């Protein structure tokens, strides 16, 4: 017997998509399948699959990956991965990276994508500042809470 899902549960899934800024949600249980999507940025429309789409190290980590003295003193902070997934520095294999070391970023600016369960999740800056370091290589797996970027806030 297939699981039952009602309108209220579907609304909860839609709310989750909005709250977590997810583009798609797909669930399959015992032959029952539901896929919900919402309008998402043009960068993802007709996006090629990253799997087998070329060398994933086309955008290697640009920095040293070492904690800096500025971070230790609290003069900067790390942007952490909010989930387990695969780190991508660009919206597609043929596009330039979202950011490089030395770039000035604004709050809510997209820094990278973390793909989790075939969902492309844009990771945004939580502060205005300058990218001091990039800790992860393109196409590499990341863990929840892993450092992705180091930002030195601007006054």
GUMARPA-407590 format. One record per residue (C-alpha): residue in three letters; residue number from 1; x, y, z. Coordinates in steps of 0.5 Angstrom, whole numbers, plus 2048, in hexadecimal, padded with zeros to 3 digits. Last residue first. Example, Ala and Ser with C-alpha at 12.3 -4.5 7.8 and 13.67 -1.06 7.14 Angstrom:
# residues 2
['ser',2,[81B,7FE,80E]]
['ala',1,[819,7F7,810]]
# end
This chain:
# residues 155
['unk',155,[844,861,810]]
['unk',154,[845,85C,80B]]
['unk',153,[845,854,80E]]
['unk',152,[84B,850,80C]]
['unk',151,[848,84A,809]]
['unk',150,[84B,842,80A]]
['unk',149,[847,83D,805]]
['unk',148,[845,836,805]]
['unk',147,[846,834,80D]]
['unk',146,[842,82D,80E]]
['unk',145,[83C,82E,812]]
['unk',144,[839,828,80F]]
['unk',143,[83E,824,80B]]
['unk',142,[840,826,804]]
['unk',141,[842,822,7FE]]
['unk',140,[846,824,7F8]]
['unk',139,[844,827,7F2]]
['unk',138,[848,82D,7F2]]
['unk',137,[84D,82D,7F8]]
['unk',136,[84C,830,7FF]]
['unk',135,[84F,835,803]]
['unk',134,[84E,83B,7FF]]
['unk',133,[852,841,803]]
['unk',132,[851,848,804]]
['unk',131,[84B,84A,801]]
['unk',130,[84A,851,802]]
['unk',129,[844,854,806]]
['unk',128,[83C,855,807]]
['unk',127,[839,850,80B]]
['unk',126,[835,849,80B]]
['unk',125,[838,847,804]]
['unk',124,[833,842,800]]
['unk',123,[833,83B,7FF]]
['unk',122,[82F,839,7F9]]
['unk',121,[82C,832,7FA]]
['unk',120,[82C,82E,7F3]]
['unk',119,[827,828,7F5]]
['unk',118,[82A,821,7F3]]
['unk',117,[82A,81E,7FA]]
['unk',116,[82E,824,7FC]]
['unk',115,[832,828,7F7]]
['unk',114,[835,82E,7FB]]
['unk',113,[836,834,7F6]]
['unk',112,[83B,83A,7F7]]
['unk',111,[83B,841,7FA]]
['unk',110,[835,844,7F8]]
['unk',109,[834,84B,7FA]]
['unk',108,[82F,84C,800]]
['unk',107,[834,851,804]]
['unk',106,[838,854,7FF]]
['unk',105,[83F,851,7FD]]
['unk',104,[846,855,7FB]]
['unk',103,[84A,850,7F7]]
['unk',102,[851,84F,7FA]]
['unk',101,[851,847,7F9]]
['unk',100,[84C,845,7F4]]
['unk',99,[845,845,7F3]]
['unk',98,[83F,842,7EF]]
['unk',97,[844,83E,7EB]]
['unk',96,[844,83F,7E3]]
['unk',95,[83F,83B,7E0]]
['unk',94,[840,835,7DB]]
['unk',93,[83F,830,7E1]]
['unk',92,[839,833,7E3]]
['unk',91,[836,838,7E9]]
['unk',90,[83E,838,7EB]]
['unk',89,[842,837,7F1]]
['unk',88,[83E,830,7F2]]
['unk',87,[83E,82C,7F9]]
['unk',86,[83B,825,7F9]]
['unk',85,[837,824,7FF]]
['unk',84,[836,823,807]]
['unk',83,[832,829,809]]
['unk',82,[833,831,80C]]
['unk',81,[83A,831,809]]
['unk',80,[83D,837,80E]]
['unk',79,[83F,83E,80C]]
['unk',78,[845,83F,810]]
['unk',77,[846,846,814]]
['unk',76,[84B,84C,814]]
['unk',75,[84E,850,819]]
['unk',74,[84D,84B,81F]]
['unk',73,[854,84B,821]]
['unk',72,[854,843,81E]]
['unk',71,[851,845,818]]
['unk',70,[856,84B,817]]
['unk',69,[85C,846,818]]
['unk',68,[85A,842,812]]
['unk',67,[857,83B,813]]
['unk',66,[85A,837,80D]]
['unk',65,[857,835,807]]
['unk',64,[85C,838,803]]
['unk',63,[858,83C,7FE]]
['unk',62,[855,83B,7F7]]
['unk',61,[852,834,7F8]]
['unk',60,[852,831,7F1]]
['unk',59,[84D,834,7EC]]
['unk',58,[84E,82F,7E6]]
['unk',57,[84F,829,7EB]]
['unk',56,[848,826,7E9]]
['unk',55,[84B,824,7E2]]
['unk',54,[846,823,7DD]]
['unk',53,[83E,822,7DD]]
['unk',52,[83F,81B,7E0]]
['unk',51,[83A,81D,7E6]]
['unk',50,[839,824,7E5]]
['unk',49,[832,823,7E2]]
['unk',48,[831,829,7DD]]
['unk',47,[82C,82F,7DF]]
['unk',46,[826,830,7DB]]
['unk',45,[824,835,7E0]]
['unk',44,[829,835,7E6]]
['unk',43,[82C,83C,7E5]]
['unk',42,[825,83F,7E3]]
['unk',41,[824,83F,7EA]]
['unk',40,[81E,83B,7ED]]
['unk',39,[817,83A,7EC]]
['unk',38,[814,835,7F1]]
['unk',37,[814,82D,7F0]]
['unk',36,[810,827,7F4]]
['unk',35,[812,820,7F2]]
['unk',34,[80D,81B,7F5]]
['unk',33,[80E,813,7F4]]
['unk',32,[80A,80D,7F7]]
['unk',31,[80D,807,7F5]]
['unk',30,[80F,805,7FC]]
['unk',29,[812,80C,7FE]]
['unk',28,[814,811,7F9]]
['unk',27,[815,818,7FB]]
['unk',26,[818,81E,7F7]]
['unk',25,[819,825,7F9]]
['unk',24,[81B,82B,7F4]]
['unk',23,[81E,832,7F4]]
['unk',22,[820,832,7FC]]
['unk',21,[820,839,7FF]]
['unk',20,[81F,835,806]]
['unk',19,[819,839,808]]
['unk',18,[816,839,801]]
['unk',17,[817,832,800]]
['unk',16,[815,830,807]]
['unk',15,[80F,834,806]]
['unk',14,[80D,830,800]]
['unk',13,[80E,829,804]]
['unk',12,[80A,82C,809]]
['unk',11,[804,82E,804]]
['unk',10,[805,826,801]]
['unk',9,[804,824,808]]
['unk',8,[7FD,828,809]]
['unk',7,[7FB,826,802]]
['unk',6,[7FB,81E,804]]
['unk',5,[800,819,803]]
['unk',4,[7FF,812,803]]
['unk',3,[804,80C,803]]
['unk',2,[803,807,7FE]]
['unk',1,[800,800,800]]
# end
